Amino acid sequence: MNAHPLAALFPLLAGPDLEALAADIGANGLAEPIVLLDGQILDGRNRHAACSLAGVDPSFSEYVGADPAAWVVSKNLHRRHLSESQRAMVAARLATLPRGANQHRPIGLSRTQIEAAELLNVAARSVKRARAVQAQGVPELVDAVDSGAVAVSTAAEVATLPSAEQAEVVARGDVEILKRAKEIKTARRDAKRAARAARVEAEATPVEQPGVSWLSGDALAELRGLEDCSVSMVHADPPWAYANQRLNGTSEGHYSLSGMPGIVEALNEAHRVAADDSYLLCWTTFALLHEWFTASGDLLWTYKSGAAWLKTGGRPGIGFHWRGRSEPLLLYTKGSPRPLDTMVPAGYGSDVGEHSEKPEGWLRLLVSGFAPTTAPVLDIYAGRAPLARACVAMGRDYIGIENSPERLGEARRAL
Ligand SMILES: C[S@@+](CC[C@H](N)C(=O)[O-])C[C@H]1O[C@@H](n2cnc3c(N)ncnc32)[C@H](O)[C@@H]1O
């Protein structure tokens, strides 16, 4: 007769234990009938086997109730003295029981690991470990936990080894299992510590690049500390504030937003710092163009032309009547500069990177076309500073201003 899958949650008796039960049934008869559900043994697999061994005809009764799984668990917990590890193994099996052939009626009531842990009165962590042992452990290891010989926490460590090694460790006995489990745990903890130390070290000591200077602070204040006419080209990617509050929310989580008068003031300070005949390249957004041209009447730079970055890949930008797929880059001059390269494209297509990060490939073309090699390139509102990476790759000097220490850290580490 087949056993119901719920009956298989608990290990079978074997050897002397089964023989003792058979002897008792042979002498005193079967005291408790075998309980059936759907024609299968729900409770009494051991009694059924012992009856066959003793040559006794078993008696049967039908299960009546709504939650056979809870019933089987409660019966067995009363009958057996199971350790926490053994109960965890039962709970893990209960949580992974497949549903019955009839999809509308589960074999037991299906349970999560947490519910199974509660039913078996074990910690959810033990159930997780038991699941790992059942999923990755060799049969000998699973048996060792089921029989109560090895704790589930120890077995879960051993289960991380390749199968052949697991079998070897289990064959050498309990002491060896415990020793190997400790070694694995220590090695894992050491590896974690080493990785954490390496991360801290990398974050604390970014590699400094010759020719690259970082100014950590407010753009206007930092610009005031720079000498007149000391940079070859100015690049600015301001933290625009939108009048539309809904759009504001999308960038506020990423950086603090300045009003337009503050941006005009900073760009005018950059005008003083820029070489006599030089370019300013300033990013904005199409939604803000009209407002910006209105608000920037006092700008000392002369507007000349515009270009656009066509963003490919990734998700489309924020919705503003249509989904943003491009960003304008405005070109301004101080004095009468001439481009070093007349082939710089006024448009560029590339995949989007991190939030607000500008395309390094285009930045390189802009540097080669608009920044004489005689002085550093100035990057206001540097962010993750793809321009710094472009300058380093081209062997050009660079000054970056950024007021967020986290972003500055990212920029320095990315070099
Ligand atoms: C539009 S993002 C620049 C993104 C950058 N172009 C990139 O590719 O990563 C604006 C940057 O300006 C910084 N910022 C905001 N207010 C600032 C201020 N007053 N002074 C300097 N930096 C500021 C923000 O932290 C943010 O990184």
The ligand as an ORCA input file, in Angstrom:
! r2SCAN-3c Opt
* xyz 0 1
  C      23.134     67.316    -13.522
  S      24.207     66.707    -12.305
  C      25.717     66.575    -13.159
  C      25.912     65.225    -13.739
  C      27.250     65.083    -14.445
  N      27.338     65.860    -15.651
  C      27.527     63.632    -14.775
  O      27.686     63.316    -15.954
  O      27.579     62.810    -13.828
  C      24.456     68.116    -11.303
  C      25.542     67.938    -10.249
  O      25.714     69.170     -9.571
  C      25.950     68.931     -8.201
  N      25.602     70.164     -7.488
  C      24.389     70.606     -7.100
  N      24.461     71.829     -6.556
  C      25.766     72.182     -6.608
  C      26.486     73.344     -6.177
  N      25.865     74.374     -5.628
  N      27.815     73.348     -6.369
  C      28.470     72.311     -6.938
  N      27.838     71.186     -7.358
  C      26.500     71.124     -7.197
  C      25.061     67.747     -7.895
  O      25.512     67.025     -6.768
  C      25.171     66.926     -9.173
  O      26.187     65.971     -9.099
*
